Amino acid sequence: MVKPRVKHPRTKHKSVAPKFPVSEDNPLGIDTSPEVIELESFVASDAPPPTQFTPVWQDPEHGVWLYRGNCLSIMDRIAERYPDGVFDMIFADPPYFLSNGGITCHAGRMVSVNKGEWDKSRGPEENHNFNREWLARCQKVLKPDGTIWVSGTAHAIHSVGFAMQQLGFKLLNDITWVKPNPPPNLSCRYFTHTTETIIWAAKSAKSKHYFDYKLMRQTAGGRQMKSLWPDYCHTNEECVPDSMEIMPPANGEKVHGKHPTQKPVALLERIILASTEPKALILDPFMGSGTTGVAALADGRRFVGVELQEDYVAVATNRILDSLKQSHGLFAAPAERH
Ligand SMILES: C[S@@+](CC[C@H](N)C(=O)[O-])C[C@H]1O[C@@H](n2cnc3c(N)ncnc32)[C@H](O)[C@@H]1O
């Protein structure tokens, strides 16, 4: 169902960097006018923010462009500008559709599972339509040999996998990430949820995707890396090499603010190193706190992030600035809050 268009006052957003024209050095200058359009559908809020087609923060020299708005509109604009695709890889951690009043346990206390408006389910059909819509746009903006990774739990990941099959992606792997120290199940009526699935797929059946087999083998202690992270199958827990463990985000990853579904940088680093070469251009259409950007820049890749919520864009910008400072020794001015 398409929501009726709602008029919103133009909000003033300042960019920390000047507007930029499209050029070889600046391949993502998708718009130089401060155009603001209304969001239409698929945004789980009655008062959506305007989508900006100029980045709210950018550093073309180090390959970073951050946009605030609906990723559907932004990807449409990118696809118009780059009809043959422009991204080498996409990582997407879309809404899980699980914020429907349930409870969970956090730090020993009973808390609501609700993450925000953006995570509310609108029923299986609408949720699936949404997944198809954003995945179709991802497919358009991927280069012919590009790949996409999508993470999720049972609430959304089966729909994502089915939509990928409907759209003609080539499914490469489904990774099971075992999260250490999962919260206990308070109801005692189910098994404790402890895994997340990450589907890896290529743009089409013809894609010749990139995979750094050697590096992954080395990371797995000299054996082929399996799709179970970490691999507890053929060894006991003590034998799992440290390089295989992926812990939840440490406190140091939350110094600029918290995101309810923040991914660990180590998970994104594994994904980026496995599937991209240095300088690759990576998109995260559901950027959240910017974890993909932090990992991409730390590994010498370039990054485009899109996020709906202003406060998360601010967290992401500051985290990415820190990452740039660390990897390039930069001391840029702190990101302006929007
Ligand atoms: C599951 S979280 C991503 C968390 C992220 N991986 C991290 O490490 O912080 C999904 C994010 O997508 C944003 N979002 C939801 N719908 C969106 C849309 N249509 N366009 C852009 N961002 C959206 C939400 O505000 C939320 O921050």
The ligand as an SDF file (V2000), in Angstrom:
LIG
                    3D

 27 29  0  0  0  0  0  0  0  0999 V2000
   18.8800   -2.6970   11.7350 C   0  0  0  0  0  0  0  0  0  0  0  0
   19.3090   -1.0130   11.7510 S   0  0  0  0  0  0  0  0  0  0  0  0
   20.9640   -0.9680   11.1030 C   0  0  0  0  0  0  0  0  0  0  0  0
   22.0230   -0.9550   12.1830 C   0  0  0  0  0  0  0  0  0  0  0  0
   23.4280   -0.8650   11.6250 C   0  0  0  0  0  0  0  0  0  0  0  0
   23.8050   -2.0800   10.9250 N   0  0  0  0  0  0  0  0  0  0  0  0
   24.4400   -0.5490   12.7030 C   0  0  0  0  0  0  0  0  0  0  0  0
   25.4250   -1.3050   12.8680 O   0  0  0  0  0  0  0  0  0  0  0  0
   24.2700    0.4410   13.4120 O   0  0  0  0  0  0  0  0  0  0  0  0
   18.3540   -0.3770   10.4340 C   0  0  0  0  0  0  0  0  0  0  0  0
   18.4500    1.1330   10.2640 C   0  0  0  0  0  0  0  0  0  0  0  0
   17.7760    1.4630    9.0520 O   0  0  0  0  0  0  0  0  0  0  0  0
   17.1210    2.7180    9.2020 C   0  0  0  0  0  0  0  0  0  0  0  0
   16.0470    2.7280    8.1980 N   0  0  0  0  0  0  0  0  0  0  0  0
   14.8270    2.1250    8.2580 C   0  0  0  0  0  0  0  0  0  0  0  0
   14.1510    2.3100    7.1140 N   0  0  0  0  0  0  0  0  0  0  0  0
   14.9490    3.0380    6.2880 C   0  0  0  0  0  0  0  0  0  0  0  0
   14.8210    3.5480    4.9610 C   0  0  0  0  0  0  0  0  0  0  0  0
   13.7200    3.3370    4.2540 N   0  0  0  0  0  0  0  0  0  0  0  0
   15.8560    4.2520    4.4270 N   0  0  0  0  0  0  0  0  0  0  0  0
   16.9950    4.4500    5.1500 C   0  0  0  0  0  0  0  0  0  0  0  0
   17.1750    4.0150    6.4220 N   0  0  0  0  0  0  0  0  0  0  0  0
   16.1660    3.3020    6.9820 C   0  0  0  0  0  0  0  0  0  0  0  0
   16.6610    2.7360   10.6640 C   0  0  0  0  0  0  0  0  0  0  0  0
   16.5130    4.0550   11.1390 O   0  0  0  0  0  0  0  0  0  0  0  0
   17.8140    1.9670   11.3620 C   0  0  0  0  0  0  0  0  0  0  0  0
   18.7560    2.8630   11.8970 O   0  0  0  0  0  0  0  0  0  0  0  0
  1  2  1  0
  2  3  1  0
  2 10  1  0
  3  4  1  0
  4  5  1  0
  5  6  1  0
  5  7  1  0
  7  8  2  0
  7  9  1  0
 10 11  1  0
 11 12  1  0
 11 26  1  0
 12 13  1  0
 13 14  1  0
 13 24  1  0
 14 15  1  0
 14 23  1  0
 15 16  2  0
 16 17  1  0
 17 18  1  0
 17 23  2  0
 18 19  1  0
 18 20  2  0
 20 21  1  0
 21 22  2  0
 22 23  1  0
 24 25  1  0
 24 26  1  0
 26 27  1  0
M  CHG  2   2   1   9  -1
M  END
$$$$
